Amino acid sequence: MATSPIWASRSKTRGLVLDLIRSARTISRIELAEATGLTGATISEVVRELMGNGLVVEAGRGMSTGGKPRTLVRLNPVARYSVGVQLERNTCVIVVVDLAGRPVTRTAVPGVASMPPQRALPLVAAQVDALLATAGVDRDKVLGVGLVSYGPQDRRAGVQLTPQPTDEWLDHPIAQRLAGHLGLPVLLDNDAAAAAIGEYWMGAVDSRSTYGCIYMASGIGGGVVVAGEIYRGSSSNSVEIGHISIAADGDECTCGNVGCLENYAGPSAVVQQARALPGLAGRLALDPADADLLTGFAQIAAAANSGDPDARSLIERSARYLGSAAVTMAGLFDVDAIVLAGPSFAVAGPIYRAVVQREVDRRTFARRAHGVRVALSVNGSDAAAIGGAVLVLQSELILGRG
């Protein structure tokens, strides 16, 4: 297992400097001092230690501004790695990323979450081991594993607080058990929160901004990032945008609420609506008994892109509901941007982005003060898994939490 650099003293300063180097790609010591307000001597000492730990390397010289050209520094991407594991209801995505957050390799294993955890977690661990070996990644450089899934969760205890997809997963110590199989630390977190922080690490949003993420896989979740840190709330079960009530007299949701957004706009709802249209269901050969909702949803999304009027109507209806959720998110958190992430946006993402942007432009409370940009995730379908790996990098190196 990799050991983090020793952050016993001035951990916040070192994390701040490392994060500035990461976000700038290349930067000089003088620019670091100007950006942080720290003295040149302090910056030189911190950079020297980061270089000693192999996290930072020199990157040549910048353009001259009249004097001696400044020496630039940058991250050393191969200095550390982390693993992201996304447990979805029908599949498990595993990625390995380098220190810059760039994916090195990935794999997907179907059906893992439908197994009891006693069977599923050893299988996940074996896949992680095989992926690291195939990629030739030195395990001594692996900081840990970010295990992300839907909520609610007890993040500190590393357990799911939901009996989904089966009762055996409720209160099972999944983080602890997976860590035992791998011999690596495992951090449990929410998939939507992970997807949100992945955008920050990859430089897709301004590092000083407040932005939101709407994440859609088989369900709908949300996350908000403020100046590079996830808004956690009191128990890290915040911004569950899929479970805001949009119909006071709606059906009861498995979460205990009624009229939840997810039950009107999520992939399950769209597939059920499509199955109720004989013409569309016949054209797409939708199987009423098929439990793989993401595949059925992708078929409907592809048909919408191809001009099928019934499919297009269903996708746009879902998008309008999500637009209302985006307006709610903007009203609550006054965000600069909203990112749409997750596998369900992989096919029909442009339709969703256009509709959600229109709703936000038209209805957001602070629209006269500032605009809200709606964008598709730079991390595509693997946004949550990549974000899980990034959470490990951030926790270990930037925040110094270990």
C-alpha positions in Angstrom: 0.0 0.0 0.0 1.3 3.4 -0.9 2.1 5.8 1.9 1.1 9.5 1.4 3.7 12.2 1.8 4.1 13.2 5.4 1.6 16.1 6.0 2.3 16.5 9.7 3.1 20.2 9.4 1.6 22.8 7.1 -0.5 20.2 5.4 -3.0 22.8 4.2 -0.2 24.8 2.6 1.3 21.8 0.8 -2.2 20.8 -0.4 -2.9 24.3 -1.6 0.4 24.5 -3.6 -0.1 21.0 -5.1 -3.6 21.8 -6.1 -2.5 25.0 -7.8 0.2 23.2 -9.7 -2.4 20.6 -10.7 -4.9 23.1 -12.0 -2.4 25.3 -13.7 -0.7 22.4 -15.6 2.6 24.3 -15.5 3.4 27.2 -13.2 6.5 29.0 -11.9 7.4 29.4 -8.2 7.0 33.1 -8.5 3.4 32.6 -9.8 2.7 30.2 -7.0 3.8 32.9 -4.5 1.6 35.5 -6.2 -1.4 33.2 -6.2 -1.1 32.1 -2.6 0.3 35.2 -0.9 3.1 33.0 0.6 6.7 34.1 0.6 9.1 32.9 -2.1 11.1 31.0 0.5 8.1 29.1 1.7 7.0 28.2 -1.8 10.6 27.0 -2.7 10.6 24.8 0.4 7.2 23.3 -0.3 8.0 22.7 -4.0 11.3 21.1 -3.0 9.5 18.7 -0.7 6.9 17.9 -3.3 9.7 17.2 -5.8 11.4 15.0 -3.2 8.2 13.0 -2.9 8.2 12.6 -6.7 4.8 14.4 -7.0 6.2 17.4 -8.9 8.9 17.8 -11.5 10.4 20.7 -13.4 9.0 21.4 -16.8 11.4 23.6 -18.6 11.4 27.4 -18.6 8.7 29.9 -19.3 8.9 32.8 -21.7 11.2 35.6 -20.6 9.5 38.8 -19.4 12.7 40.8 -19.6 14.8 38.9 -17.0 15.9 35.3 -16.6 13.2 32.9 -17.8 11.3 31.4 -14.9 11.6 27.6 -14.2 8.2 25.9 -14.5 6.9 23.0 -12.4 4.1 20.5 -13.1 2.6 17.4 -11.6 4.4 14.1 -12.2 1.4 12.0 -13.4 3.0 8.6 -12.9 4.0 9.4 -9.3 0.7 8.1 -7.8 -2.4 6.3 -8.9 -5.8 5.6 -7.5 -8.7 3.3 -8.4 -12.4 4.2 -8.8 -15.1 1.6 -8.5 -18.7 2.5 -9.4 -21.3 0.0 -8.2 -24.5 0.4 -10.2 -27.6 -1.8 -10.0 -26.7 -3.7 -13.2 -23.0 -3.2 -13.6 -19.7 -2.3 -12.0 -17.2 0.1 -13.7 -13.6 0.1 -12.5 -11.0 2.7 -13.6 -7.4 3.4 -12.7 -6.3 7.0 -13.0 -2.9 8.7 -12.6 -2.1 11.7 -10.4 -3.6 14.1 -13.0 -6.9 12.2 -12.9 -6.5 10.8 -16.4 -7.8 7.3 -16.9 -5.1 4.7 -17.5 -7.3 1.7 -17.9 -10.9 0.6 -17.2 -13.2 -2.4 -17.2 -16.8 -3.1 -16.6 -18.4 -6.2 -15.0 -22.1 -6.8 -15.4 -24.4 -8.1 -12.7 -22.1 -7.6 -9.7 -24.6 -5.6 -7.6 -27.3 -8.2 -8.1 -25.1 -10.7 -6.2 -24.9 -10.7 -2.4 -21.9 -8.6 -1.2 -20.1 -11.7 0.1 -19.8 -12.9 -3.5 -19.6 -9.5 -5.3 -16.8 -7.9 -3.3 -14.2 -10.6 -3.9 -15.1 -10.5 -7.6 -14.6 -6.7 -7.6 -11.3 -7.1 -5.8 -10.1 -9.7 -8.3 -11.0 -7.3 -11.2 -9.1 -4.4 -9.6 -6.0 -6.7 -9.1 -6.1 -7.8 -12.7 -6.5 -4.3 -14.0 -3.5 -3.0 -12.0 -1.4 -5.9 -13.2 -2.4 -5.6 -16.8 -1.7 -1.8 -16.8 1.7 -2.4 -15.1 0.9 -0.1 -12.2 3.1 -0.4 -9.2 0.8 -1.1 -6.2 3.2 0.8 -4.0 2.1 3.9 -5.9 -1.6 3.2 -5.5 -3.1 5.5 -2.9 -6.4 3.7 -2.5 -9.8 3.0 -3.9 -12.8 5.2 -4.2 -15.9 3.1 -4.0 -19.0 5.0 -5.2 -22.6 4.1 -5.3 -26.1 5.5 -4.7 -27.3 6.5 -1.3 -28.2 6.9 1.4 -24.9 6.0 3.0 -23.0 6.2 6.2 -19.8 7.4 4.6 -17.7 7.3 7.8 -18.7 3.7 8.5 -18.4 2.7 4.9 -21.9 1.1 4.6 -25.0 1.5 2.4 -28.2 2.5 4.2 -30.4 1.1 1.5 -31.6 -2.5 0.8 -30.8 -2.0 -2.9 -30.5 -4.0 -5.1 -31.0 -6.7 -2.4 -31.5 -6.7 1.3 -28.0 -8.2 1.9 -26.4 -4.8 1.0 -28.1 -2.9 3.8 -25.6 -2.1 6.5 -23.0 -4.4 5.0 -19.5 -3.0 5.7 -18.6 -2.9 2.0 -15.7 -0.4 2.3 -14.0 -2.4 5.1 -14.5 -5.8 3.4 -13.3 -4.5 0.0 -10.2 -3.0 1.7 -9.6 -6.4 3.3 -9.6 -8.2 0.0 -7.4 -5.6 -1.7 -5.0 -4.6 1.0 -5.7 -0.9 0.0 -7.7 1.8 1.8 -11.2 2.2 0.5 -13.2 5.4 0.6 -17.0 5.0 0.2 -18.9 8.0 -1.4 -21.9 9.0 -3.4 -21.7 8.5 -7.1 -23.1 11.9 -8.0 -20.8 13.7 -5.6 -17.9 11.8 -7.1 -18.9 12.8 -10.6 -19.1 16.4 -9.5 -15.6 16.6 -8.1 -14.2 14.8 -11.2 -15.1 17.8 -13.3 -13.1 20.1 -11.0 -10.0 17.9 -11.1 -10.1 17.6 -14.9 -10.3 21.4 -15.2 -13.7 21.5 -16.8 -14.9 24.2 -14.3 -13.4 27.3 -12.8 -11.6 26.2 -9.6 -13.2 29.1 -7.7 -16.8 28.5 -8.8 -19.8 27.0 -7.2 -21.3 24.5 -9.5 -23.8 21.6 -9.5 -23.9 18.2 -11.0 -27.0 16.2 -12.0 -26.0 12.6 -12.3 -28.2 10.0 -14.1 -27.5 6.3 -14.3 -30.4 4.0 -13.4 -31.4 6.7 -10.9 -30.9 10.4 -10.5 -28.6 12.1 -8.0 -26.9 15.4 -7.5 -23.8 17.1 -6.1 -22.6 20.6 -5.4 -18.9 21.7 -5.3 -17.9 25.0 -3.7 -14.3 26.1 -4.4 -13.1 22.6 -5.0 -14.8 20.9 -2.1 -18.1 18.9 -2.1 -20.9 20.3 -0.1 -21.6 17.6 2.4 -24.4 18.6 4.6 -24.6 17.0 8.0 -24.2 13.4 6.9 -22.8 13.5 3.3 -26.3 12.6 2.0 -26.9 16.1 0.4 -28.3 17.3 -2.9 -30.4 14.2 -3.5 -32.1 15.9 -6.4 -33.7 12.7 -7.6 -35.8 12.5 -4.5 -37.2 16.0 -4.3 -41.0 15.8 -4.5 -42.5 17.2 -7.7 -46.0 15.9 -7.1 -47.4 16.2 -3.6 -50.0 13.6 -4.4 -47.6 11.3 -6.3 -46.9 7.7 -5.7 -44.8 6.7 -2.8 -41.1 6.2 -3.6 -38.9 3.5 -2.2 -37.0 6.2 -0.4 -40.1 7.0 1.7 -41.0 10.3 0.0 -43.8 10.8 -2.5 -43.8 12.1 -6.0 -40.0 11.9 -6.4 -38.4 13.4 -9.5 -36.7 10.0 -10.3 -40.0 8.3 -10.7 -41.1 10.8 -13.4 -37.8 11.6 -15.2 -35.4 8.7 -14.5 -34.5 5.9 -17.0 -36.9 3.5 -15.3 -39.8 5.9 -15.8 -38.9 6.6 -19.4 -38.7 2.8 -20.2 -42.1 2.2 -18.5 -43.6 5.0 -20.5 -42.2 3.6 -23.7 -43.5 0.2 -23.0 -47.0 1.7 -22.6 -46.8 2.9 -26.2 -47.4 -0.2 -28.3 -46.0 1.4 -31.5 -42.8 2.5 -29.9 -42.4 -0.6 -27.8 -42.8 -2.7 -31.0 -40.4 -0.7 -33.1 -37.7 -0.9 -30.4 -38.5 -4.5 -29.4 -38.6 -3.5 -25.7 -38.8 -6.6 -23.5 -41.3 -6.0 -20.6 -39.3 -8.6 -18.5 -35.9 -7.1 -19.1 -34.4 -5.7 -15.9 -31.6 -3.9 -17.6 -33.2 -0.5 -17.8 -30.1 1.3 -19.0 -30.1 -0.7 -22.2 -33.7 0.0 -22.8 -33.2 3.6 -22.0 -30.3 3.8 -24.5 -32.5 2.3 -27.2 -35.1 5.0 -26.6 -32.5 7.7 -26.6 -31.0 6.5 -29.8 -34.4 6.5 -31.4 -35.0 10.0 -30.2 -31.7 11.1 -31.8 -32.8 9.4 -35.1 -36.0 11.4 -35.2 -38.6 8.9 -33.8 -41.4 11.4 -32.6 -42.6 9.2 -29.7 -39.1 8.5 -28.4 -38.2 12.2 -28.8 -41.3 13.2 -26.9 -40.4 10.9 -24.0 -36.8 12.1 -23.8 -37.8 15.8 -24.0 -40.4 15.2 -21.2 -37.8 13.7 -19.0 -35.4 16.6 -19.8 -38.1 19.2 -18.8 -38.4 17.5 -15.5 -34.7 17.6 -15.1 -34.8 21.2 -16.1 -37.1 21.9 -13.2 -34.6 20.1 -10.9 -31.8 22.2 -12.3 -33.8 25.4 -11.6 -34.3 24.2 -8.0 -30.6 23.4 -7.6 -29.7 26.9 -9.0 -32.2 28.5 -6.6 -30.9 26.7 -3.6 -27.1 27.0 -4.2 -26.8 29.9 -6.6 -24.5 27.9 -8.9 -22.5 29.2 -11.8 -22.8 26.0 -13.8 -24.6 22.6 -13.9 -22.9 19.5 -15.3 -24.9 16.6 -16.6 -23.0 13.4 -15.9 -23.6 9.6 -16.0 -24.2 6.9 -18.5 -27.8 7.9 -19.2 -26.6 11.1 -20.8 -24.2 9.2 -23.1 -26.7 8.9 -26.0 -29.2 11.7 -25.6 -27.0 14.1 -23.7 -27.3 16.9 -26.3 -31.1 16.8 -26.1 -31.0 17.0 -22.3 -28.4 19.8 -22.3 -30.4 22.0 -24.7 -33.7 21.5 -22.8 -32.2 22.0 -19.4 -30.3 25.1 -20.5 -33.5 26.6 -21.9 -35.4 25.9 -18.6 -32.5 27.4 -16.5 -32.3 30.5 -18.8 -36.0 31.1 -18.5 -36.7 30.3 -14.9 -33.7 30.7 -12.6 -34.3 33.2 -9.8 -30.9 35.0 -10.2 -30.9 35.0 -14.0 -30.6 38.8 -14.1 -27.5 38.6 -11.8 -25.6 35.9 -13.7 -26.1 33.1 -16.2 -25.9 29.4 -15.4 -24.0 27.3 -17.9 -25.3 23.8 -18.5 -22.7 21.4 -19.9 -22.1 17.6 -20.4 -19.5 15.9 -18.3 -16.0 15.7 -19.7 -15.7 12.2 -18.2 -18.6 10.7 -20.1 -20.2 7.5 -18.9 -17.4 6.8 -16.4 -17.8 10.1 -14.6 -18.7 8.5 -11.2 -15.9 5.9 -11.3 -13.3 8.5 -12.4 -14.6 10.9 -9.7 -14.3 8.1 -7.1 -10.6 7.8 -7.9 -10.2 11.6 -7.8 -11.8 11.7 -4.4 -8.9 9.5 -3.2 -6.3 11.7 -4.8 -7.9 14.8 -3.3 -8.3 13.3 0.2 -4.8 11.9 0.4 -2.8 14.7 -1.3 -4.8 18.0 -1.4 -6.8 17.8 1.8 -4.2 15.7 3.7 -6.9 13.6 5.4 -5.4 10.2 4.7 
